[in-house]
Amino acid sequence: MAGSAVVMAGRAGGEEIVVERPSLFLIRHRPSSDIRFFGQVVDPGGG
């Protein structure tokens, strides 16, 4: 099983996200519902 991790740190601390299959993800600004970042993991195994 392949996997990768992204660690994000901000004012509120850090959070780890483990991705084990192709995925889409986004970061949304809650008060305005604007999408601030959109990404895609195509090959989480890196190969």
Backbone atoms as SQL, in Angstrom:
CREATE TABLE atoms (id INTEGER PRIMARY KEY, chain TEXT, resi INTEGER, resn TEXT, atom TEXT, x REAL, y REAL, z REAL);
INSERT INTO atoms VALUES
  (1, 'A', 1, 'MET', 'N', 0.844, -1.173, 0.000),
  (2, 'A', 1, 'MET', 'CA', 0.000, 0.000, 0.000),
  (3, 'A', 1, 'MET', 'C', 0.890, 1.237, 0.000),
  (4, 'A', 2, 'ALA', 'N', 0.669, 2.109, -0.934),
  (5, 'A', 2, 'ALA', 'CA', 1.456, 3.335, -1.038),
  (6, 'A', 2, 'ALA', 'C', 0.785, 4.444, -0.249),
  (7, 'A', 3, 'GLY', 'N', 1.563, 5.413, 0.151),
  (8, 'A', 3, 'GLY', 'CA', 0.982, 6.535, 0.879),
  (9, 'A', 3, 'GLY', 'C', 1.906, 7.728, 0.861),
  (10, 'A', 4, 'SER', 'N', 1.360, 8.871, 1.098),
  (11, 'A', 4, 'SER', 'CA', 2.143, 10.083, 1.235),
  (12, 'A', 4, 'SER', 'C', 1.440, 10.960, 2.256),
  (13, 'A', 5, 'ALA', 'N', 2.142, 11.944, 2.759),
  (14, 'A', 5, 'ALA', 'CA', 1.551, 12.806, 3.774),
  (15, 'A', 5, 'ALA', 'C', 1.875, 14.255, 3.484),
  (16, 'A', 6, 'VAL', 'N', 0.948, 15.101, 3.853),
  (17, 'A', 6, 'VAL', 'CA', 1.135, 16.542, 3.767),
  (18, 'A', 6, 'VAL', 'C', 0.902, 17.084, 5.171),
  (19, 'A', 7, 'VAL', 'N', 1.854, 17.839, 5.671),
  (20, 'A', 7, 'VAL', 'CA', 1.703, 18.434, 6.995),
  (21, 'A', 7, 'VAL', 'C', 1.549, 19.934, 6.817),
  (22, 'A', 8, 'MET', 'N', 0.458, 20.467, 7.349),
  (23, 'A', 8, 'MET', 'CA', 0.179, 21.880, 7.224),
  (24, 'A', 8, 'MET', 'C', 0.194, 22.493, 8.621),
  (25, 'A', 9, 'ALA', 'N', 0.890, 23.587, 8.782),
  (26, 'A', 9, 'ALA', 'CA', 0.923, 24.278, 10.069),
  (27, 'A', 9, 'ALA', 'C', 0.453, 25.710, 9.886),
  (28, 'A', 10, 'GLY', 'N', -0.315, 26.154, 10.816),
  (29, 'A', 10, 'GLY', 'CA', -0.800, 27.526, 10.788),
  (30, 'A', 10, 'GLY', 'C', -0.920, 28.043, 12.206),
  (31, 'A', 11, 'ARG', 'N', -1.685, 29.071, 12.372),
  (32, 'A', 11, 'ARG', 'CA', -1.856, 29.645, 13.703),
  (33, 'A', 11, 'ARG', 'C', -2.511, 28.670, 14.669),
  (34, 'A', 12, 'ALA', 'N', -3.362, 27.801, 14.182),
  (35, 'A', 12, 'ALA', 'CA', -4.106, 26.892, 15.051),
  (36, 'A', 12, 'ALA', 'C', -3.359, 25.575, 15.292),
  (37, 'A', 13, 'GLY', 'N', -2.153, 25.409, 14.766),
  (38, 'A', 13, 'GLY', 'CA', -1.428, 24.157, 14.949),
  (39, 'A', 13, 'GLY', 'C', -1.256, 23.445, 13.633),
  (40, 'A', 14, 'GLY', 'N', -0.953, 22.157, 13.681),
  (41, 'A', 14, 'GLY', 'CA', -0.716, 21.387, 12.470),
  (42, 'A', 14, 'GLY', 'C', -1.710, 20.254, 12.321),
  (43, 'A', 15, 'GLU', 'N', -1.832, 19.767, 11.114),
  (44, 'A', 15, 'GLU', 'CA', -2.717, 18.650, 10.827),
  (45, 'A', 15, 'GLU', 'C', -2.050, 17.808, 9.754),
  (46, 'A', 16, 'GLU', 'N', -2.107, 16.507, 9.883),
  (47, 'A', 16, 'GLU', 'CA', -1.495, 15.602, 8.914),
  (48, 'A', 16, 'GLU', 'C', -2.584, 14.931, 8.090),
  (49, 'A', 17, 'ILE', 'N', -2.373, 14.878, 6.772),
  (50, 'A', 17, 'ILE', 'CA', -3.304, 14.245, 5.852),
  (51, 'A', 17, 'ILE', 'C', -2.547, 13.151, 5.118),
  (52, 'A', 18, 'VAL', 'N', -3.025, 11.911, 5.192),
  (53, 'A', 18, 'VAL', 'CA', -2.382, 10.788, 4.516),
  (54, 'A', 18, 'VAL', 'C', -3.210, 10.444, 3.281),
  (55, 'A', 19, 'VAL', 'N', -2.554, 10.434, 2.111),
  (56, 'A', 19, 'VAL', 'CA', -3.228, 10.158, 0.842),
  (57, 'A', 19, 'VAL', 'C', -2.720, 8.825, 0.318),
  (58, 'A', 20, 'GLU', 'N', -3.610, 7.857, 0.142),
  (59, 'A', 20, 'GLU', 'CA', -3.224, 6.514, -0.298),
  (60, 'A', 20, 'GLU', 'C', -3.757, 6.150, -1.674),
  (61, 'A', 21, 'ARG', 'N', -4.495, 7.055, -2.316),
  (62, 'A', 21, 'ARG', 'CA', -5.003, 6.807, -3.668),
  (63, 'A', 21, 'ARG', 'C', -5.208, 8.147, -4.350),
  (64, 'A', 22, 'PRO', 'N', -5.358, 8.177, -5.661),
  (65, 'A', 22, 'PRO', 'CA', -5.558, 9.457, -6.353),
  (66, 'A', 22, 'PRO', 'C', -6.713, 10.244, -5.733),
  (67, 'A', 23, 'SER', 'N', -6.492, 11.533, -5.536),
  (68, 'A', 23, 'SER', 'CA', -7.468, 12.359, -4.830),
  (69, 'A', 23, 'SER', 'C', -7.460, 13.787, -5.350),
  (70, 'A', 24, 'LEU', 'N', -8.577, 14.472, -5.155),
  (71, 'A', 24, 'LEU', 'CA', -8.690, 15.913, -5.364),
  (72, 'A', 24, 'LEU', 'C', -8.896, 16.540, -3.992),
  (73, 'A', 25, 'PHE', 'N', -8.340, 17.733, -3.782),
  (74, 'A', 25, 'PHE', 'CA', -8.541, 18.387, -2.499),
  (75, 'A', 25, 'PHE', 'C', -8.574, 19.894, -2.699),
  (76, 'A', 26, 'LEU', 'N', -9.169, 20.593, -1.748),
  (77, 'A', 26, 'LEU', 'CA', -9.238, 22.042, -1.822),
  (78, 'A', 26, 'LEU', 'C', -9.193, 22.636, -0.433),
  (79, 'A', 27, 'ILE', 'N', -8.809, 23.907, -0.396),
  (80, 'A', 27, 'ILE', 'CA', -8.855, 24.688, 0.829),
  (81, 'A', 27, 'ILE', 'C', -9.861, 25.794, 0.576),
  (82, 'A', 28, 'ARG', 'N', -10.870, 25.849, 1.443),
  (83, 'A', 28, 'ARG', 'CA', -11.969, 26.805, 1.260),
  (84, 'A', 28, 'ARG', 'C', -12.003, 27.782, 2.428),
  (85, 'A', 29, 'HIS', 'N', -12.185, 29.058, 2.123),
  (86, 'A', 29, 'HIS', 'CA', -12.353, 30.106, 3.127),
  (87, 'A', 29, 'HIS', 'C', -13.809, 30.052, 3.587),
  (88, 'A', 30, 'ARG', 'N', -14.030, 29.613, 4.806),
  (89, 'A', 30, 'ARG', 'CA', -15.400, 29.372, 5.282),
  (90, 'A', 30, 'ARG', 'C', -16.315, 30.604, 5.245),
  (91, 'A', 31, 'PRO', 'N', -15.880, 31.768, 5.737),
  (92, 'A', 31, 'PRO', 'CA', -16.814, 32.908, 5.741),
  (93, 'A', 31, 'PRO', 'C', -17.323, 33.313, 4.353),
  (94, 'A', 32, 'SER', 'N', -16.465, 33.227, 3.334),
  (95, 'A', 32, 'SER', 'CA', -16.879, 33.657, 1.995),
  (96, 'A', 32, 'SER', 'C', -17.163, 32.499, 1.045),
  (97, 'A', 33, 'SER', 'N', -16.817, 31.273, 1.450),
  (98, 'A', 33, 'SER', 'CA', -16.951, 30.068, 0.616),
  (99, 'A', 33, 'SER', 'C', -16.056, 30.092, -0.624),
  (100, 'A', 34, 'ASP', 'N', -15.091, 31.018, -0.678),
  (101, 'A', 34, 'ASP', 'CA', -14.141, 31.070, -1.792),
  (102, 'A', 34, 'ASP', 'C', -13.179, 29.898, -1.700),
  (103, 'A', 35, 'ILE', 'N', -12.847, 29.304, -2.859),
  (104, 'A', 35, 'ILE', 'CA', -11.821, 28.265, -2.910),
  (105, 'A', 35, 'ILE', 'C', -10.472, 28.967, -3.019),
  (106, 'A', 36, 'ARG', 'N', -9.588, 28.732, -2.044),
  (107, 'A', 36, 'ARG', 'CA', -8.289, 29.397, -2.004),
  (108, 'A', 36, 'ARG', 'C', -7.190, 28.554, -2.633),
  (109, 'A', 37, 'PHE', 'N', -7.368, 27.230, -2.630),
  (110, 'A', 37, 'PHE', 'CA', -6.363, 26.335, -3.207),
  (111, 'A', 37, 'PHE', 'C', -7.066, 25.075, -3.666),
  (112, 'A', 38, 'PHE', 'N', -6.670, 24.547, -4.832),
  (113, 'A', 38, 'PHE', 'CA', -7.229, 23.309, -5.375),
  (114, 'A', 38, 'PHE', 'C', -6.065, 22.463, -5.857),
  (115, 'A', 39, 'GLY', 'N', -6.026, 21.204, -5.462),
  (116, 'A', 39, 'GLY', 'CA', -4.908, 20.342, -5.856),
  (117, 'A', 39, 'GLY', 'C', -5.371, 18.948, -6.212),
  (118, 'A', 40, 'GLN', 'N', -4.469, 18.198, -6.807),
  (119, 'A', 40, 'GLN', 'CA', -4.740, 16.829, -7.241),
  (120, 'A', 40, 'GLN', 'C', -3.523, 15.970, -6.938),
  (121, 'A', 41, 'VAL', 'N', -3.762, 14.792, -6.379),
  (122, 'A', 41, 'VAL', 'CA', -2.726, 13.788, -6.196),
  (123, 'A', 41, 'VAL', 'C', -3.004, 12.719, -7.244),
  (124, 'A', 42, 'VAL', 'N', -2.062, 12.546, -8.173),
  (125, 'A', 42, 'VAL', 'CA', -2.251, 11.578, -9.260),
  (126, 'A', 42, 'VAL', 'C', -1.612, 10.244, -8.909),
  (127, 'A', 43, 'ASP', 'N', -0.393, 10.268, -8.381),
  (128, 'A', 43, 'ASP', 'CA', 0.336, 9.057, -8.043),
  (129, 'A', 43, 'ASP', 'C', 0.889, 9.182, -6.617),
  (130, 'A', 44, 'PRO', 'N', 0.113, 8.801, -5.598),
  (131, 'A', 44, 'PRO', 'CA', 0.569, 8.979, -4.229),
  (132, 'A', 44, 'PRO', 'C', 1.800, 8.166, -3.864),
  (133, 'A', 45, 'GLY', 'N', 2.114, 7.141, -4.638),
  (134, 'A', 45, 'GLY', 'CA', 3.307, 6.338, -4.378),
  (135, 'A', 45, 'GLY', 'C', 4.582, 6.988, -4.874),
  (136, 'A', 46, 'GLY', 'N', 4.468, 8.041, -5.646),
  (137, 'A', 46, 'GLY', 'CA', 5.618, 8.769, -6.145),
  (138, 'A', 46, 'GLY', 'C', 6.365, 8.068, -7.261),
  (139, 'A', 47, 'GLY', 'N', 5.784, 7.037, -7.838),
  (140, 'A', 47, 'GLY', 'CA', 6.519, 6.314, -8.854),
  (141, 'A', 47, 'GLY', 'C', 5.849, 6.330, -10.156);
